[in-house]
């Protein structure tokens, strides 16, 4: 990292040189776009696997099923939200908060017969299950604090079957197809695959300094600001950003500044100092 990040910048050239270099990069960008189209075409030709349509979920009105979550549409995209049972808002998953903070208008999905919903897992990779109803009610308070409006359910009652063969407590993005009363899984991804929901990182990637994260291949003197998902601040005794749970999930700050209460009503019995970030 540069001793003076404010001085970091690309070389200055004339307009003709700039356009020529940009056009050279554009060739690669177009190839990347075409490859993305080809991958999407292959994804549409994947086989599918049946899952139990009556898999139990918890909804705001009580018990429900996976089939109910389709809301009558033919397709469903479910985001499996990681959860720290009994922990306050500041210690909830920065990765899941990052993903959901980019979900707004759902009408475009609905116009293609697709429902989007969050399936809260009621657990984290580093911590087991708590009471399903208690964790779900905590997660609903978190949803309200964040101002999110997408459908929100608990998948905890059926998590081991819905995510069979996958790591429970890690966020997943799963696509389903409904055929009458039968449900099939058609695709799933995890970790950086969830960037399909994001636009902030995509926009950062267009800028000269990029995401400003340590793993990026950038010039040596480019600024590095840690992860964008969690930012410093809070009480003086909070640990630094690189120690869990240093800082808050980034999207929480505007809500805190606006005076919204982030008390989730948890018992605080979960672990507060698990190493590493939750994602």
N, C-alpha and C positions, 0 to 999 in steps of 0.2 A: 504494500500500500504506500502511496506517495506521502512524503512528509508534509506536503501542502496540496491536498486533493483539489483545492480550488484552481490550481494551475494546470490540472490534467485536462488535455484536449487533443483532438486529432490535428494533423498538420493542415495548414491553410493552403489551398490551391486555387487556380482560376476556375471559372465556371465550366469551361470545356473539359478540363481534366476531371473535375468532379462528376460531370455527367457521364464521361467515359467509364470511370471506375464504378459508378452506380449501375450502368448498363451491363457491365461484366457480372456484377452481383445478381442483377435481375434475371440473367440466364439461369442461375442456380435456383433463384426463388421460383421461377416458373416450373423448373423440373421438380422442385419440392412439391408444388401445388399439384402437378399432374400425378406424382407418385402418391400423394394423399388421396386423390380421386381413385386411383387404382386400388389402394388399400381399402377404401370404403366400399368399392365394388366387390372385393373379395370378402369383406365382412358381411355383405348382403347375401353371400352364397354359403355362409357357414351353416352347418346343421344345427339342430337345437335339441334340448333335453327337457323332458317334462318334469315339472315340480308340482308339489301338492297345492292345488288351488285353494284348499281349505286350511292352509297354513295359518295359524292363529297370530293375529296382531292385536295391539291395543290402540284404540282411537279415542278421540275426545268424548265420544258418546259410549265408550265401553268396548267390549270384545268385538272383533271383526275378523275378516279373512283377507288373504292376499288377493283373492278375486274381487272383493269389495274395493280394494285400493285402486283398481283400474277406473273407477267412477264411470263404468259403462263404455269406456273407450277400448280400442283394440290393443294398444300398446301401452307399456308402462316403463318409465325409467325411474329406478329407485336408487337414491344415494344413502348408503349405510353410514350413519353418523356415529363417530366414536364418542364415548361419554365417560366422564369421571364421576361415578356415583358419590353423592354427598359433598362434592367440592364446589367452591364458589365460582362465579363466572370467569374471573381472571385466570383460573387454572384449567378452563375447558380447552378443548383441542383447537389450536391455532390453525391447523390444516383444514379441518372441517368448517371452521368459521370462515376461513378464506374462501372455500368453495361456495358455501351457501350465500355469502355476501354478494356473489355475482348472479344469483338467481332472482330475476325480477319478473318481467312480463312473460306469462305462460301461454298467452293466446296463440302465439305462433306454433307452439307444440300442439296445442289443442286443435288447431286447424288441420293438423296432419294426423288426428286421431291418436295423440300421444298424451298420456298423463305423466306429470312429474311429481314425485313424492319423496319425502325424507323418511327413512326407516331408522329411528334411533336404536342403537344396539344395547344401551343400558350397561355398557362395560367399556374398558380400554384394554389395550394389549397388555398393560402392566398391572391390571387390576381386574378381579373377577366380578361376577354379577352381584348386584344388590337387588332389593325387592323391585320387581318389574313396574308395579304401579307407582311406587315412590320415585324411581328414576325417571319414569315417563313424565310425571308431573313436574319434576325439576327441569327436565328438558323443555317442556312447554313454557315454563317461566323464562328459560333462556331464549327461546324463540320469540316470546313477547318482548323481552328486553332488547333483542336485536332488531325488532320491527319486521321480522320475516312473515310472509303470508302464505307460503306454499303449504300443501297438505303435509301433515306431520304425524307419524305413527310410531309405535314401539314395535320392533321386530323381535324383542327379547324372548317372547314365548316360543318362537320357532327358529331362533337364530342358528342353531346347530344344523338344522336341516336346510334352511334357506342358503346358508353359506357353507354347505358341505364341502370338505376338502380345502377350505381356505382359512386364513388366519382370522379368528374371531377378534373383534376389537380394533381391527385395522380398517380404514375407510375403503369402501368398494363402491363402484358405480356399475349397476346391473340393469340389463334390458330384458324385458319380458314381452311375450306375445300371447294374447288370449284367443283361443279358438272355441267359441261357445263357452262352456263351463270348464274347459281345460286350460292350463297355463303352462307355457314353455319358456325356458331361459334361452336367449339367443346370443347374448354377449355379456362379458364382464371385464372390468379393468380395475386397477388400483394405483395407488401412489401417483406418479406423474401422469398417469392416464386420466386422472380427474381434471387435468388442465383443459380438457374439452369444455368444461363449464366456465373457465376463467377468461377474462379479457384483460385484467390488469397486467399480468405477466406478459401476455401477448403484445400489449402496447409498450411495456418496458423494453421488450426485445427489439423494438423498432428504434429505440433511442441510442445515443452514442455510448452511454454508460451501462446500458442493459439493465439487468436485475440488481446489479451491484452486490452480488452474493459471492461467497468465497470460492465456490466450485466452478464458476464461469471461467472460460478461456478469454481473458481480457488483457490488455497491456498492463505491465507491472505497476504503473502509477495510477491506474484507474481506481476511483473510490470504491470501497467495500463497506457495506452497512449492515452486515449480518443478514438474517432472513427477513423478508418483508412481511411474513405472516404474523410476527410477534415483535413488538416495539418496546423500548425502555420506558420507564416512568413508574409512577406509583409511590408507595411509602418508601422512606429512606432505607428501611431495612430489607427491601426486596432484593433477592439475589440478582447478579448480573444476567444479561440476556442469554448467555450461553449456558446457564445453569437453570434447569427446570425448577420452578415455573417463573423464571425471570421475565419481567415485562408482561404486557397483556396482549391477547390477540388484537391485531391492529385495528380491526373494524369496531372494536368496543369503544375506543376513545371518543368518537363523536357522540356516542350515546351517554357516556359518563359526563362529558363536558356539557351535554344538554340537561343534566340533572336526573337522568333516568336511574332508577334503582336496579342494581344488578344482584340483589340478594335472591338466590334461588331457593332459599328455605331448606337447604340440605343440612345434614347433621354434622358435617365436617369430619366424618370418621374415616374417609378414604385417605390413602397415602398422599402427603403433600410434597414429598421430595423425591419422587422417582427420578432416576437419571435420564437425561435426554429429553427431547421434545416428543409429544405424544404421537406424531405421525412418523 
